[in-house]
Amino acid sequence: MRPFLKGEEIRLQVRELIEPILQQKGIELVDVEYKMEHGHWVLRFFIDKSEGITVDDCGDVSTEIGTILDIKEIVPHAYNLEVSSPGLDRPLVKEKDFLKYAGRKVKIKTKLPIVGRRNFTAVLEGFKEGKVFIADSEGKRWEIPFEAIERARLEIQL
């Protein structure tokens, strides 16, 4: 019998297991969420590739991931598996995301306040030496340590 794992440990183990498999298929694992929603556990994968993700891609990945997770028994109870594209407001999770999307408007929430603020909506200027650089609409520039970010997403631009 497997030892009981906490939610974040499950999320990290699942990511570690699945990411190399998807990379071999030319698919990027953008993010993994594992949380309780409406009384049920949900394990949600956000995937992408250079030409974009299709519904068929999501279905194929869901089938393969589901089989692997059933065999490995990482999740100790029933859950709903979801696979989707990251969407227009894609999460920025990895350091490379902050380089790739420089010049785009982002929303960032920090774990603790930085000069009295935790929420930022600004233009992403880049990433260097463990810090995310942004400029807000008032022209103020901010340096946010990567490890201080609770979550970051692209702002939808229509």
Residue frames as qw, qx, qy, qz and C-alpha x, y, z in Angstrom:
[[0.000, 0.888, 0.460, 0.000, 0.00, 0.00, 0.00],
 [0.390, 0.523, -0.021, 0.758, 1.25, 3.49, -0.91],
 [0.264, -0.349, -0.477, 0.762, 1.84, 6.05, 1.86],
 [0.118, 0.865, 0.483, -0.074, -0.75, 8.84, 2.10],
 [0.419, 0.119, 0.149, 0.888, 0.32, 11.92, 0.16],
 [0.070, 0.647, 0.328, -0.685, -0.87, 15.49, 0.67],
 [0.530, 0.773, 0.322, -0.131, -2.47, 17.41, -2.21],
 [0.167, 0.897, -0.353, -0.209, 0.64, 19.36, -3.18],
 [0.393, -0.410, 0.805, 0.171, 2.78, 16.20, -3.05],
 [0.643, 0.383, 0.663, 0.012, 0.31, 14.44, -5.36],
 [0.419, 0.889, 0.065, -0.172, 0.34, 17.40, -7.77],
 [0.034, -0.797, 0.567, 0.204, 4.14, 17.43, -7.88],
 [0.513, -0.171, 0.833, 0.113, 4.45, 13.64, -8.30],
 [0.629, 0.583, 0.510, -0.063, 1.88, 13.62, -11.08],
 [0.293, 0.918, -0.172, -0.202, 3.68, 16.48, -12.84],
 [0.234, -0.629, 0.718, 0.183, 7.04, 14.72, -12.54],
 [0.588, 0.082, 0.803, 0.051, 5.57, 11.49, -13.93],
 [0.553, 0.671, 0.492, -0.050, 3.55, 12.96, -16.82],
 [0.108, 0.892, -0.176, -0.402, 5.71, 15.85, -18.07],
 [0.211, -0.456, 0.750, 0.430, 8.42, 13.72, -19.77],
 [0.449, 0.321, 0.827, 0.104, 5.77, 11.57, -21.47],
 [0.339, 0.858, 0.333, -0.196, 4.07, 14.63, -22.94],
 [0.073, -0.791, 0.399, 0.458, 7.40, 16.19, -23.97],
 [0.396, -0.128, 0.832, 0.368, 8.14, 13.10, -26.08],
 [0.358, 0.599, 0.707, 0.117, 4.88, 13.83, -27.94],
 [0.244, 0.309, 0.212, 0.895, 5.78, 17.49, -28.51],
 [0.363, -0.755, -0.406, -0.365, 3.25, 18.62, -25.93],
 [0.162, 0.363, -0.479, 0.783, 4.07, 21.06, -23.13],
 [0.447, -0.585, -0.660, 0.150, 2.61, 20.47, -19.69],
 [0.027, 0.665, -0.018, 0.746, 1.74, 24.05, -18.73],
 [0.280, -0.380, 0.524, -0.709, 0.29, 23.37, -15.30],
 [0.467, -0.248, -0.847, -0.043, -1.37, 20.77, -13.07],
 [0.393, -0.394, 0.268, -0.787, -4.08, 21.54, -10.53],
 [0.469, -0.210, -0.856, 0.054, -5.30, 19.14, -7.87],
 [0.142, -0.098, 0.412, -0.895, -8.10, 20.45, -5.69],
 [0.114, 0.444, 0.854, -0.247, -11.53, 19.92, -4.23],
 [0.212, 0.016, -0.240, -0.947, -14.35, 21.46, -6.29],
 [0.673, -0.125, -0.159, -0.711, -18.03, 21.09, -5.42],
 [0.796, -0.308, 0.409, -0.322, -17.35, 18.15, -3.11],
 [0.958, 0.225, 0.125, 0.124, -15.21, 16.19, -5.64],
 [0.484, -0.555, 0.409, 0.539, -11.48, 15.99, -6.24],
 [0.651, 0.755, 0.062, -0.045, -10.34, 17.31, -9.62],
 [0.595, -0.364, 0.429, 0.574, -6.98, 16.63, -11.25],
 [0.485, 0.846, 0.182, -0.131, -6.67, 19.15, -14.08],
 [0.627, -0.159, 0.384, 0.659, -3.94, 19.29, -16.73],
 [0.335, 0.878, 0.010, -0.341, -3.29, 22.31, -18.94],
 [0.705, -0.058, 0.509, 0.490, -1.39, 21.36, -22.10],
 [0.340, 0.854, -0.066, -0.388, -0.14, 23.24, -25.15],
 [0.720, 0.011, 0.458, 0.522, 1.91, 22.83, -28.30],
 [0.197, -0.290, 0.261, 0.899, 3.26, 25.24, -30.89],
 [0.136, -0.191, -0.634, -0.737, 0.38, 24.77, -33.35],
 [0.521, -0.223, 0.152, -0.810, -2.23, 24.86, -30.58],
 [0.197, -0.003, 0.947, -0.252, -4.17, 22.15, -28.78],
 [0.485, -0.118, -0.525, -0.690, -7.24, 20.48, -30.30],
 [0.773, -0.264, 0.211, -0.537, -10.11, 18.65, -28.65],
 [0.945, 0.161, -0.285, -0.014, -8.65, 15.41, -30.05],
 [0.395, 0.470, -0.586, 0.529, -5.29, 16.19, -28.39],
 [0.394, -0.407, 0.457, -0.686, -7.06, 16.66, -25.05],
 [0.922, -0.067, 0.018, -0.381, -8.96, 13.39, -25.46],
 [0.827, 0.315, -0.428, 0.186, -5.85, 11.42, -26.43],
 [0.186, 0.466, -0.589, 0.634, -3.81, 12.86, -23.56],
 [0.614, -0.345, 0.292, -0.647, -6.66, 12.26, -21.10],
 [0.970, 0.025, -0.163, -0.181, -6.87, 8.58, -22.08],
 [0.697, 0.352, -0.486, 0.393, -3.11, 8.07, -21.80],
 [0.043, -0.473, 0.505, -0.721, -2.73, 10.02, -18.55],
 [0.762, -0.293, 0.123, -0.564, -5.72, 8.25, -17.01],
 [0.951, 0.081, -0.299, 0.011, -4.23, 4.84, -17.77],
 [0.498, 0.397, -0.518, 0.571, -0.80, 5.77, -16.37],
 [0.264, -0.445, 0.406, -0.754, -2.29, 7.26, -13.20],
 [0.893, -0.203, -0.043, -0.400, -4.48, 4.19, -12.66],
 [0.872, 0.170, -0.396, 0.233, -1.43, 1.93, -12.92],
 [0.365, 0.383, -0.470, 0.707, 0.78, 4.09, -10.66],
 [0.513, -0.643, -0.568, 0.006, -1.99, 4.67, -8.07],
 [0.304, 0.186, -0.271, 0.894, -0.64, 8.09, -7.03],
 [0.392, -0.307, 0.025, -0.867, -4.09, 9.51, -6.28],
 [0.001, 0.042, -0.941, 0.336, -5.53, 7.56, -3.32],
 [0.335, 0.448, 0.668, -0.491, -9.23, 8.22, -3.98],
 [0.433, 0.624, 0.600, 0.252, -11.76, 8.96, -6.72],
 [0.102, -0.577, 0.079, 0.807, -11.19, 12.10, -8.77],
 [0.612, 0.737, 0.277, -0.076, -12.26, 13.71, -12.03],
 [0.552, -0.208, 0.395, 0.704, -9.52, 14.00, -14.65],
 [0.382, 0.882, 0.216, -0.173, -9.65, 17.05, -16.90],
 [0.561, -0.133, 0.374, 0.727, -7.31, 17.98, -19.75],
 [0.311, 0.889, 0.334, -0.035, -7.58, 21.30, -21.56],
 [0.499, 0.531, -0.018, 0.685, -5.67, 24.07, -23.27],
 [0.367, -0.264, -0.416, 0.789, -4.35, 26.82, -21.00],
 [0.087, 0.857, 0.506, -0.051, -6.73, 29.35, -22.58],
 [0.311, 0.789, 0.051, 0.527, -6.18, 33.00, -23.43],
 [0.336, -0.829, 0.269, -0.359, -5.41, 33.78, -19.79],
 [0.870, 0.101, -0.448, 0.176, -2.85, 31.00, -19.56],
 [0.658, -0.741, 0.068, 0.119, -1.01, 30.54, -16.28],
 [0.419, 0.722, -0.477, 0.275, 2.63, 31.53, -16.13],
 [0.896, -0.441, 0.002, -0.049, 4.29, 28.83, -14.08],
 [0.859, -0.067, 0.088, 0.499, 7.85, 28.33, -15.25],
 [0.295, -0.634, 0.150, 0.699, 10.67, 30.83, -15.51],
 [0.282, 0.036, 0.650, 0.705, 10.67, 30.39, -19.29],
 [0.087, 0.734, 0.663, 0.118, 7.02, 31.54, -19.41],
 [0.169, -0.880, -0.149, 0.419, 8.06, 34.95, -18.11],
 [0.273, -0.396, 0.504, 0.717, 10.63, 35.23, -20.91],
 [0.240, 0.299, 0.811, 0.441, 8.33, 33.95, -23.64],
 [0.001, -0.783, -0.602, -0.158, 5.49, 36.36, -22.86],
 [0.306, -0.411, -0.081, 0.855, 7.53, 39.53, -22.29],
 [0.059, -0.029, -0.356, -0.932, 5.62, 42.52, -23.62],
 [0.398, -0.452, -0.696, -0.391, 2.22, 41.06, -22.67],
 [0.396, -0.501, 0.235, -0.733, -0.02, 42.28, -19.89],
 [0.524, -0.067, -0.834, 0.157, -0.13, 39.97, -16.86],
 [0.592, -0.656, 0.029, -0.469, -1.86, 39.56, -13.51],
 [0.537, 0.205, -0.712, 0.402, 0.39, 38.48, -10.66],
 [0.646, -0.688, -0.027, -0.330, -0.53, 37.65, -7.08],
 [0.321, 0.499, -0.697, 0.404, 2.29, 37.32, -4.58],
 [0.618, -0.293, -0.707, 0.178, 2.41, 35.11, -1.49],
 [0.385, -0.611, -0.363, 0.589, 3.23, 38.09, 0.75],
 [0.198, 0.961, 0.169, -0.092, 2.93, 41.84, 0.17],
 [0.623, 0.098, 0.123, 0.766, 5.66, 43.64, -1.75],
 [0.075, 0.048, -0.057, 0.994, 5.72, 47.30, -0.68],
 [0.363, 0.210, 0.468, -0.778, 2.18, 46.82, 0.62],
 [0.683, 0.331, -0.198, -0.620, 0.77, 45.09, -2.49],
 [0.571, -0.108, 0.813, 0.021, 0.00, 41.49, -3.38],
 [0.608, 0.556, 0.564, 0.051, -1.91, 42.00, -6.65],
 [0.118, -0.534, 0.361, 0.755, -0.34, 43.45, -9.78],
 [0.664, 0.606, 0.431, 0.075, -1.71, 44.02, -13.26],
 [0.119, -0.808, 0.337, 0.468, 1.13, 45.21, -15.45],
 [0.733, 0.609, -0.286, -0.099, 3.18, 44.70, -18.59],
 [0.900, -0.288, 0.218, 0.242, 5.68, 41.88, -18.28],
 [0.197, 0.896, -0.370, -0.145, 9.13, 43.23, -19.09],
 [0.642, 0.437, -0.628, 0.059, 11.06, 40.00, -18.59],
 [0.889, -0.457, 0.015, -0.019, 12.83, 37.64, -16.25],
 [0.524, 0.595, -0.477, 0.379, 16.40, 37.70, -15.02],
 [0.255, 0.304, -0.717, 0.573, 18.33, 36.22, -12.10],
 [0.221, -0.325, -0.871, 0.296, 15.24, 34.82, -10.36],
 [0.101, 0.468, 0.362, -0.800, 13.19, 38.00, -10.66],
 [0.289, 0.628, 0.654, 0.309, 10.16, 38.94, -12.75],
 [0.144, -0.242, -0.002, 0.960, 10.19, 42.52, -14.04],
 [0.131, 0.684, 0.692, 0.190, 6.91, 44.35, -14.67],
 [0.068, -0.003, -0.030, 0.997, 5.74, 47.93, -15.29],
 [0.140, 0.576, 0.749, -0.297, 2.29, 49.07, -14.19],
 [0.268, 0.754, 0.483, 0.355, -0.04, 51.57, -15.91],
 [0.221, -0.968, -0.040, 0.109, 1.37, 54.40, -13.79],
 [0.509, 0.744, -0.370, 0.227, 4.86, 53.69, -15.12],
 [0.480, -0.656, 0.540, -0.216, 6.12, 52.23, -11.86],
 [0.653, 0.345, -0.673, -0.042, 8.52, 49.31, -12.31],
 [0.766, -0.462, 0.322, -0.310, 8.47, 46.31, -10.01],
 [0.371, 0.386, -0.844, 0.033, 10.89, 43.44, -9.37],
 [0.826, -0.290, 0.166, -0.453, 9.13, 40.38, -8.03],
 [0.173, -0.417, 0.892, 0.002, 11.16, 37.39, -6.86],
 [0.536, 0.051, -0.714, -0.449, 10.00, 34.29, -8.75],
 [0.350, -0.156, -0.888, 0.256, 9.58, 32.29, -5.53],
 [0.120, 0.205, 0.455, -0.858, 7.32, 35.06, -4.12],
 [0.448, 0.051, -0.390, -0.803, 4.68, 34.51, -6.83],
 [0.536, 0.088, 0.724, -0.425, 1.55, 32.67, -5.72],
 [0.591, 0.450, 0.650, 0.159, 0.05, 32.74, -9.21],
 [0.026, 0.513, -0.286, -0.809, 0.50, 34.58, -12.48],
 [0.555, 0.490, 0.669, 0.073, -1.63, 34.65, -15.63],
 [0.192, 0.144, 0.408, 0.881, -1.70, 36.41, -18.94],
 [0.292, 0.466, 0.352, -0.757, -4.32, 39.13, -19.09],
 [0.512, 0.492, 0.678, 0.189, -6.85, 38.51, -21.85],
 [0.013, -0.454, 0.218, 0.864, -6.31, 40.93, -24.73],
 [0.527, 0.553, 0.644, -0.034, -9.16, 41.32, -27.19]]
